[in-house]
Amino acid sequence: MDSVSAPGYLVLMPTRYFTPGLFAFRRELAENNNRPWFKANQERYEEQVRRPALALIEDLAEPLLAISRFFTADPRLVGGSLFRIQRDTRFTRDKAPYKTHAGIHLRHVATREDVHAPAFYLHLEPGNCFAALGLWKPAAPRAQAIRTAIAARPDAWARATRRPPFSPVYALGEGDPLRRPPPGFAPDHPLLDDLKRRDFTASTRLTQARVTAPGFLDDYAATMRAGAPFLRFLCKALDLAF
């Protein structure tokens, strides 16, 4: 928190992490996605994107601990919660070297080295900001464990995904469902649509005005708290502590 002095007391002011400069930088990067341009504007990236993102991650440690001590906000420059700006172009025809969005990933400690793990995720991109959470593209055994838990505990799944505090904030992702019922589940299962999911994620849209507001730390922390029942269900299905 920033602070200002007033007669007789100190007033704490909410910190503003991001400015519209973040989105201006990303828009210009999308139009000039090449190494010479980035090198010429690298200090802008550091000032408007990387340093404020790392500051937010560091300040998220305390509110995240209040949700679960098994998820981490890691402000390291490399290998932490902030995704690197460089794209992996080895297996794609698109050879643009840089990502046009910023991504923050708060992972479960038991699977810190695996991107396909239960996590909170924050995506910052011009015209496409959102907060998400869950498990993206899990390996087949993990997906099957979650489906088994959904079928075995339908009431708990409903509480985690269809009721407050989750339901007014988040919507489950549509993703790319299986074409057929997964092995071991009947075609007429009442939860078939959920059982056919390949991704177990949810998201909520954010405006650029919210992201650049002084109270964004508390705003995003409240958004994470609303999604906690969903992550708790996934963790239990995978025998992970929450």
N, C-alpha and C positions, 0 to 999 in steps of 0.2 A: 504494500500500500504506500502511496505517496502521502505526504503530510503537509499541512499549512498551519501557521501559527495564528491564534486568535487570542484576544486578551484573556489571560487566566487559564487557557487550556489549549490542547493540541487536537486538531481535527484531522482524522485519517481520511484520505480521499482514495477512491478506487483507482487502481492502476489501469492505464490504457496501454495495452500491448501492441495492437496493430493499428495502422493508419491506412487511409485510402492508397498510400504509396505502395503497399503490398500488392494491391490489385492492379495498379498502374504498371508496376514492374512485371507482373505476370502477363498482362496483356501485351506489353511490348516484347517480352520474351517469346510469346507465341508467334509474333510477327517477325522475329529475328532470332530464330532458334539455331544459333550457330556459335561456335567457340569464340571467334573474335569479338562478337557483340557481347557475349557474357563476360569475357575477360575485361572488356572496357567498362562494364557495369557491375563488376563483382562487388564493389563496395556498397552499391545500392542494395544488392542482395543481402549482404551482411547486415546492413543497417535496418532495412525495412522488412526483412523476412527472417533470416536465421537467428539473429540476436533476440528479437522479440519472441520468436517461437520458443527458443531455449529458456527464456525468462518465464514464459507461461508454463512450460513443462516443469520447471523447478518449483513454481508456486502451486502447481497442481498436486504436489506430493502430499501435502497435508489434507486437503479435501478428499483425495483419493484414498488415503489411509483410513479416513472415517467411513468410507464405503466398504473397503476390503483391504486387508494388509497383504493380499496375495497378488495385487496388481501394482505395477511400478510405473512411476514417472521418472524417466532417466534422461537428464539433461546433458549427457556426454555429447561432445562434438561429433564423434564417429561411433556408430554402433548403439546409439541411444534411441530415444523415442521419436526423434525427428527423422523422417525418411530423407535420404540423400537426394539432392536435386538431379543427379546424373541418372539417365535412363539406362536400362540394360537393353542394348540394341542387338545382341548376339542372335536372337531367334526371331527377328521381325524385319519386315521390309522397310519400316519407318526408321530411318537412321537419325532422326532429330535427337541431339545429344542430351536435351534437358527436359525435365518435367515442367509442365505449365501450371502445376498446382503444388501446394504445400500439404504434406500429410504428417499427422502426429498419431503415433500408435502406442497405446498404453497396454502392455501385454501382461499375461499371467506369468508369475515367476517360474512356474514349473516348466514352461515351454518358451522360455525367453529367446531361444535361438530359432524358433519356428514361426514364420510369418502366419502359418495356418493354425492359429491358436486363439483361444478366447481373448477378446481385447475390446477396449474402447478405441474409437478412431475419430479423428477430426480432419476434415477435408476443406481446404481453403483454395478457392479458384474463382476467378471472375465469373459471376452469374451462376455459380454452382458450389455453394458452401453447404455442408451438411455435417451433422454428428451421427456417427454410426456405432454399432457394437455387435458382438456376436462372433461367429465362427465362419470364415469365408473359405470355400473349397476344402473342407476337411477330407482327409484320407478316408477310404471306404470303411475301415473298422470304426473310426470315430463317428462317421455319419450314421452307421448302423447302430452304434451305441445310443446316439441321440434319438433316433427313430424308436428304438426299443423303449427308451424312457418315456417318450411321448405316449406310446401305446399303453404302457404300464401305469402311467400317472396322468391321465387326461385332465383331471381337475387341477393339478398343479401346473400343467402346461397352459390351461386356460387362464389361471390366475397370473401367470408370468407374462402372457402375451395379449390378453383381451380385456384386462381390467386395470384400473388405476394402481399405482402411479404410471404404469407403462403406457396404457392405451391412449390417454389424451395427448401424449408427446410423440410416440414412435409408431411407425407402421412396419410390419414385417416385409422384408424384401421379396420381390417376385422371383428374381433369379431365372434360372433355366432348369425347370423341374424335370424329373425323370419322365419318360414317356409312358412307362408301365409301373405298376406297383412294385416297390422294392421287394427283394426275396423275403419270404416269411410273413407277408402281410396280404390280407384278402383284398380283392378289387373293390369290394363294397365297404371297406373300413370307413367308419364315420370321420376319421381324421386323415383320410387318404391324401388330401391336398398338402397337408403339412408333412406327411410321411414321404412324399415324393420330392421334397426339397433337396437340392444339392448344397445350397448355402443356408445357414441358419443365422441370418443377420437381420437387423432392423435399422432404420435411419429416420432422421428428422431434418427438415430443411432449416437453414439459417440464412438470414439476410446479411449483406455486407455491413449494414448499419449496426446490427447486433455484434458482429465480430469486432468492429472498431469502436464499440462503446466502452467507456471507462469501467463498467461493471461486468465485463465479459468473463472474468474469472469465476465470479459467483454464479453467473448465468449458466456457464458451461458445467460447473460443478453440480448445479441443480438438475441439468439435463442428464448428466451421468447417473445421479441418484435415481432418477425416474426409470432408468434402464437396468438397475441392479437386479430386480427379480428375474429378468430374462437371463442375464449372465449367471446368476446363481443356479438356475435350472440347468443350463448347459454344463457348468462346472460339476454339478452333482452327477449328471449323466456320464461324464467322462472321468469320474472318481478324482476330481481335483478339488482342493480346498477352496473355499470362498470366504 
